[in-house]
Amino acid sequence: MADAKKTLRVTQVKSSVGRKADQGQTLRALGLGKIGRSVEQVDNDCVRGMIFKVKHLVKVEEL
């Protein structure tokens, strides 16, 4: 399975309330929005950049 893309499980652990608006929008773009919600995203530069922007609000696991 050389085609298999690496994926990341991103879990929101803190609220976006009181943060800059673009951080909340980044969480929504990742598919998050509530504490405890998890999504699986493809591991690429675009997603890594979004995660870096909200790294203080999320937990990331490699799958």
Buried (B, 14 or more C-beta within 10 A) or exposed (E): EEEEEEBBEBBBEEEBEEBEEEBBBBBEEBEBEEEEEEBEBEBEEEBEEBBEBBEEBBEBEEE
